[in-house]
Amino acid sequence: MSRRAGYSLFEVLIAFAVMTMVLSAILPHQAKFLERSSSSFRRAEAADIAYSRLSELGVSRAVSPGESSDWVEDWTLYQRIEPYSVTASDVDLAEVTVEVRNAAGGVLFQAVEIRVLE
């Protein structure tokens, strides 16, 4: 009596059942990972925009007290410069706050620095 090589239908069905259980456990976590990855990329991009604005201050933009806002891509860039006082200091300082907000108004990134007023 000779036996044919190969898998029986039952063995193939068991393999598919095991594969289905493994994939059903992995795929929901993969979707969450992709969502977090996208969110962290957006926040990194917002940080780059905020730090770029801080780098421009004092070079191509004057450091003077006040507030302003600009549109950058689909985000709003808020810039606030307020006087910053230090006791026993002859230098005029300012606290510079740059926020990048999404369309819903949520803050994606905020950077704060102390700068010398010009």
WOKAGI-V660320 format. One record per helix or strand of 2 or more residues. SS is the DSSP state (a for helix, b for strand). FROM is the first residue (numbers start at 1). LEN is the number of residues. Records with the same first field share a line. If there is no record, write none. Layout:
SS->FROM-LEN, FROM-LEN
//
This chain:
a->9-48
b->66-7, 75-10, 93-9, 107-10
//
